[in-house]
Amino acid sequence: MATPQTPYDAVLHAARDVTRLDCALDAEMLGTALLGSVYAIAETDRETAVREFVAGFLTATSRRRTAAATTIRSVFAALVPDAEGAAKVRPGTRAPAWSGLLGRVHLTGTWSYGDVYGDQTSYLATFAYDDEAGGPEHALVALVDHNIGITKDVFVGGPAERILDQVRQMCASDDLTWFREEDPARMHGEVSRHLAVTDDLGELPAEGSLATDRALVGARLALLPGPSPDTAGWGAEPLTGEERTALVRAFLAAPEAARFGLDALDGDAELASLHFCLGLLFDHAASFPDADPLRWSPAVAGLFLLDWVHRRAVLDMDDAAMLPRVLRAWAAYAARRRGLPEQAATRTDEAIEELVPEFARLYSTGERRSPATAAVAQLMADGVDPDDPAALDAWFQANRRHLTDDTP
């Protein structure tokens, strides 16, 4: 019976031809792909898991003297230089000529591009080896998804100029995208802080090269200037009470409010429902890292109408009827305030219209309500006054078993 392989033996076997590669970049791409399997299977804090694996690998292979073993050790040390023992790794006597160039690259440019709504931003940086023998100039691309607050995908590849040209052409042909040169410190801060969230996800995004390229991306990001206080924040802060009141007043005096008849509501009940609905829009915006109540898109509208509002709010029939109208008016107002193209505003409005039937269905079934929201909805349906402690206590006592059975 064959001796069972350790994970370190399996990596050595997978890297057995590393010395036959043409350049340092090819070796770093092989190394990051091998470490990608460690990153992918870790259940939490994946960056730490990779660092600890590299430390363990360097310890377990310290006596290996084959050219492949000493070379892959150098590759891992270059990719994860903060792993224990990495600083002591030295190329073997039979190492390829390019081994001394592992990780020896410099930044040649940074850019960013994304959709005008602000749903996603991609950051692109290009790097060249200090010596051409290290390999060709290559690009790092990282996709930050602002709606879920993670770096959703990363990619390292080349040729850098071809990738940059493709991005430029794509953005030039789409009126709903933008492209600009980027501050490398800002790129470092934005990609890194969102990538830290990704590293802790219980389940990684299914598509893309996030796992396989993660180690190399980390090594390249470390070469960028560190984020300054101006570039290291989490985006816009939630509005103060005074700022929120001023924004609501400006909206109610705007043509978008008039277009949807929100400037001529009749009666205290309608006005109360209007302000309740506006409060929900602000609360939803505050749930995002950037906390910008003016950032609305077809995607954000879908998250709000089909998920968030059902889990977080209890609507009566008047609120449910009012909410899509308020959202359409607010999204149009927000688009104008942000200077979005008319096409962008139209797409968001059309998307909200298409979402309304499903929103109404979810409201009627209550299938996406959280247990707490469902309990409050039932309390209201039973006519219990939430300001009457005795009535609340009596209701909870009467429904204790039902609430316990329904709670996951």
Secondary structure, 3 states (H helix, E strand, C coil): CCCCCCHHHHHHHHCCCHHHCCCHHHHHHHHHHHHHHHHHHCCCCHHHHHHHHHHHHHHHCCCCCCHHHHHHHHHHHHHCCCCCCHHHCCCCCCCCHHHHHCCCEEEEEEEEEEECCCCEEEEEEEEEECCHHHCCCEEEEEEEECCCCEEEEEEEECCHHHHHHHHHHHHHCCCCEEEEECCHHHHHHHHHHHHHHHHCCCCCCCCCCHHHHHHHHHHHHCCCCCCCCCCCCCCCCCCCHHHHHHHHHHHHCCHHHHHCCCCCCCCHHHHHHHHHHHHHHHHHHHCCCCCCCCCCCHHHHHHHHHHHHHHHCCCCHHHHHHHHHHHHHHHHHHHHHHCCCHHHHHHHHHHHHHHHHHHHHHHHHCCCCCHHHHHHHHHHHCCCCCCCHHHHHHHHHHHHHHHHHHCC
